Amino acid sequence: MQAGARWRPPERKPPVIASTRRGFALIPVLVALVVALAAGFYLFTRSGAGDEADDSGGPFRLIELASRDFDGSPALALTFSQPLDPRHAYDGEIEVFEMPPRDGEVLTASDDGDNDDTRQDAPPVASSDPKDVDSEGGKRVKGAWTVGDNPRLLFFPHIKPQARYVVKVAAGLPARGNARLATEVRLSIRTAAVAPAYYFASRGMVLPAKQNGGLPIVTVNVPEVDIQFLRVRPNQLPRFLDRVITPPKAQKPAPGSEGHEEAEDVGDDDENRRLSLRGAVGNWELDSLHSLTDSVYSGRFVTEQQANRRSVTFIPVEGIKELQEPGVYIAVMSQPKRFRYDYQVSYFYVSDLGLHLRLFDKGADAVVSSLTDGKGRRNVEIQWLDAAGKVLARGETDGDGRASFAERPRDARVVVARHGQQLSLIATREPALDLSEFDIAGLPGRAVRLFPWSGRNLYRPGERFELSVLARDADGRPVPPQPVQAILKRPDGKRQFTASWQPDAGFGGYYRRAIELPADAPTGAWVLELRADPADRLPTNSYRFNVEEFLPERMKLELTPSHSSLDAKQPFALAVQGSYLYGAPAAGNRLLGVVQYERHKNPLAQQLPGFEFGDANEDSARSRAELDESALDEAGQGHLDIDLTPVAERQSPFIVRATLSLLESGGRPVIRSIERTYWPAPLLVGVRPLFQGDYAREGSQAPFEVIRASRDGKLLGASLPARLFRENRDYYWRFDDQRGWHSGFTETDELVATASVAVPAGGRGTLQVPVKYGRYRLEIADPETGKTLKYRFYAGWSAASDEDQGIRPDRVALKLDKPAYRDGDTAKLTITPPHGGQALI
């Protein structure tokens, strides 16, 4: 069916039924007709949706040949600009030849992967050179081409590593619609090496009980592995977690300073050194665990044996009797017959208890839920352990799985939850959940809140100013009269004074004091800390102000640009005028300057908020250049031409910022800055994501708005081709004699969808692209200007954190039914979670 065609049901004549029982005979015919109509409508909707999403805006062509993984095996992958038909057999249109080695070329890797010369970490690159694509002398390879989950990818699996292949794609190869490949294409590629490898697949510490299948390990061409299990002694658990989970301590003092010798002694103690028990760990690091652990089990395990294929094997740790005692275990894996300097290591414990800990100023709440169904667990014992493993406090969860502690032990290192044979734990000194990207603002929750203010926040040494403070409760009402502690700290952190302030007699909860700075007050940032309770470690609120010496300027510097915006035809020319404040020109004064170049994501933020222009890859293309020193003429004038070469070939708008310093005769500068936006083209394509938050929902259609704007904000129309790429990263562990165990990744782009966006003149176009999980790059080209927008985003709440961030909670959308409420109103809160579960409010 062609794109845009309307489905029309076939004409049917009324059935002739030769029966007196007409009503009963008509039923199966009606049922068959309804089924046929439903199937036709389903196929129509699927075809229509697919055609809309598959509109490439260009001809059907072969984009690339690459070496990828397919079901864990190395495979040749062809990427096309339009989806293919999974029901079509493409073996007749594509031929694969395995080519013999050329003179002096070695294509065979060693069996154990120790030959460093055969290592190939970078992804192979296909060639279309006539010498490379000549298939003469090659052996035709039998096999089947398979359309992948992404219908634009065609896979030829089970290829050999480090072999050279020539692929011939015949003209006329069909796409899913009526499009066909116009010409024959020949490409050659040398596949990557597949060295033997083995490592633990699990990155977390908890294996959910009865639902994990075991401890997962990944192997490539390794038929067996030896694993020794060490159990951390219960009384050594806090010490173990301190070394493995807790962030490293502060750096050692400088040599010669106080405490240097003591720090050296601690750093040289192998039994107290911080460990990273993930991935490859040296034998000397493992040997330092002998005082913390006991060896409880050792065995050899057979792995999935499939040549040149990454396989996952689950070690049944729950079925091993020696590993059923609750506790933390360390798994040390090695390869039989090999004795190397390091081992693959992971640590874990098996549990169905999910432990969540909230620490307050004085108390704490522990919440325990089941990892199977998310429900709170009742009667779970909570223990707080110190560094020696001694129990400092105990508690038990209620029906909601919650245990509250009015006073939490300050010396506790570990919180342990126990229920029968289940165990879960949290080290109190490990990093808490990362809330940096959440819009959390305001003061910490206190029974009494203090609000200071003054006329300004910049003063001179010796100046006197008035400070007012309001004391209110959590609902904003005045509090009973009570003293407030005030501590004024200088820029070096030392106290200037500590005082106890009483409220004014006539106004409840109001304090007013005069603060007089000393005549020799050091310049910098001062802080006035206010505490409603002097015993609080953190201040209730703080008032910050600066103390500076004011020296008025004696000259003025005026910068006049030649154009309001920049492009290839409008250079950045600056007219400079310098003069003294009493009127004389700054003749002969020295002029220094620096120019900075930085990508400007949205130069039209006021007219078009939320949009982004240009190439996301140019975020790191910042540069800085010093200007040649010059001198003003007799009239105090000068002229500068700012070099635009660093931004001339960019795809994005760039801010060009010039900072000039006019020096007095004594060397004191007068500094002025001016910036302009460089437009790489008269019109630029902009995109704005319509999904909530920073991540698109996994397994959905990610919506975007698309515009085509000029530098003055005028919107123009066009039909623009768009492509969506998924940026895949395949991580691995490899071993060789030169580098030992080392990790890395190969990064490939996978074309996921193509479309054509209709952008109306004066309006905005809409685009929806299908996403699953991971990192994506949306590219929208403008054929008129030759510029391409590249916008990078993530799908799935933890896609970005899986690469380079810490542990973060999921986003839950909260929405109130009103912007404000009166006394007695009922506020209705709508909670929209990313997945089902129980909420703790």
Secondary structure, DSSP 4 states (H G I P E B T S, - for coil): --TTPPP-PPP-PPPP---S-HHHHHHHHHHHHHHHHHHHHHHHHHHHHHHHHT--SS---EEEEEEEEETTEEEEEEEESS---TTS-GGGTEEEEEEPPPTT------TTS--GGG---SPP--B--TTTS--TT-EEPP---EE-SSTTEEEEESPPTT-EEEEEE-TT-B-SSS-B--S-EEEEEEPPP---EEEE---SSEEETTTS-SEEEEEES--EEEEEEEEE-GGGHHHHHHHHTSPPPPPPPPTTSTTHHHHHHHHT-GGGS----SEEEEHHHHHTTTTTEEEEEEEEEEPP--TT--EEEEE-GGG-GGG-SSS-EEEEEE-TT---SEEEEEEEEEESEEEEEEE-SS-EEEEEEETTT-PBPSS-EEEEE-TTS-EEEEEE--TTSEEEESS--TT--EEEEEETTEEEEEETTS-----TTS---SPPP-SEEEEEEES-SEE-TT-EEEEEEEEEETTSPBPPP--EEEEEE-TTS-EEEEEEEPPPSSSTTEEEEEEE--TTPPSEEEEEEEESSTT-SS-SEEEEEEE------SEEEEEEES-SSBBTTB-EEEEEEEEETTS-B-TT-EEEEEEEEEE-S-TTTTTSTT-EESBGGGGG--EEEEPPPEE--TTSEEEEEE--GGGTT-SS-EEEEEEEEEE-TTS-EEEEEEEEEEPSSSEEEEEEE-SSSSEEPTTEEEEEEEEEEETTS-B--EEEEEEEEEEEEEEEEEEETTTEEEEEEEEEEEEEEEEEEEE-TTS-EEEEEEE-SEEEEEEEEETTTTEEEEEEEEESTTTTHHHH----PPP-EEEES-S---TT----EEEE-SS------
